[in-house]
């Protein structure tokens, strides 16, 4: 004989996903991005998301493999989008090694909480943008476009 009443607030603004699509609509590109994360599911998610924005994406779940791919043809990539904590080379180590080959390649480090690196340390080794996970599609999209646009100046 229990009776439950559920009260939900009325929403007058659009759903969050709808405004996000509208805000990032003009932030597409055609550049080639090397995306690296040791978790295959995450790197594939980033690959699909960036490809949906028009970018060409080479994805790897191994930082050492990503380094070899980059070293084989460093001029094909416009941006390195990497995780920090990975077996083999960390995102910071990968950045340093890649920058020895091509010092001008822009780098975005997208990582969860890490005691190994923070925004200031990332900037000190030349990382262009530091993003904390979980990052929204909008946050990643804006960061990628801004870093790519700033690297062309």
N, C-alpha and C positions, 0 to 999 in steps of 0.2 A: 503494500500500500504506500510506497514512497513516491513522492512527486519531485521532479527536478526541473528547475528553470535555468536556462542558459541565456545569458545576455551578451551579445556581441556588439562591439562598437560599429557605427556606420563609417564607411570610408568614402571621402569625397575626392581624394586624389587617385591617380592611376596606380596600378599595381607596380611595385618596385622594378620588376623585370622590364616592364614596358617603358618606363622612363629611362632606364639604363640603355636600352637599345636606341632610343631617340638621342641621348646625349653622346653616344660614341659612333653614331652613324657616319660622320665625316672624318673619322680617325683611321681610315683604312690605309693600306699601303701595299707595295709590291716587292719590298725588299726581301732578302734572304736571311733567315734567322737560324742560328744553331741553338737548339733547345736541349738542355741537359738536366736530367734528374734521375737519381738511382731507382726511383719508384716508377716502374713502367706505366702504371695507370696514370700517374700525374703527368709524366712527360707526354703521353698520348693525348691527355685532356688539353694540355697547353698547345700541342701541335694542332689539334682540331680547332681550338678556339682561334688561334692566330691565322690558320688557313681560312677560316670563315671570314676573316677581315681582309683577305687578299694576299697575305704574306706567303712566301715560299718558306717551308720549314723543313730542316733536317733535324730529326730527333734522335737522341741516344740516351740509353739508361746506364751508360758507362762513361765516366769522365775521361778515362784513359782512351777509350775508343773515340770520343768526341775530340780529344786532342789530336789523334792521328788523322781524323777526317779533316780537321782544320789545317793541320800541317801539310796535307797533300795538296790543298788549293786554298790558301788563306784569303785570296782576294775575292772568292765567291761569296763570302759572308759579310753581311752588313751589321750584324749584331750577335752577341753571345748572351743568351738568356739561361742562367744556371742556378742550380740549387747550391747550398753551401756544404752540408754534411753528406758526403758520399764516400764509399770505399775507394781506395786508390787515391786519386787527387781530389782534394776538397775544392769547392768553388773558388776559393781564394787562390789556391795553388794553380788551378786550371787557368785562371785569369792571368796570373804572373807568367806562366809558360806561354800562353797564347800571345800575350803582349810582347814577349821577346821576339816572336815571329813578326807580328804586325802591331805596332804600338798604338795605332789609332783606332782599333776596333772598339766600338762602344760595348759596355757590359752592364747587364742588369742582374743583380743577385736577388733571388726570391727564395727566402728561407723561413723556416719555423724558428721558434725561440732557440737561440744558440749562445752558449757561454763563450764560444770560440771567436765570435765576431759581432760587432754592432755597427751602427750606421757610420760612426766616426772612423772606426778601423777600416771599414769597407771603402770609404772615401780616401783614406790614407794610401791604400794600395791601388787607387785609380778606378774603382768601381763607380760607374756613372749614376746608378740608381739602386737603392737598397729597399726591397719590399718584403714585408713580413707576411708569412702564410697564416691563415688562409687569406688569399687576396681575391678580390672580386674581379670579374671580367672587365669592368669599367676601370678599375685601378691598374690592371695590367695593360689594357689597351692604351690608356692615357700615358703611362710610363714608357711604353714601347715607342709610341709616336713622338713624344717629347724628346726622348734620348736620340732617336734617329734624326729628328729635325735639328737638334743641337749639334750633332756630329757633322752636319753638312755646312755649318757656319765657318 
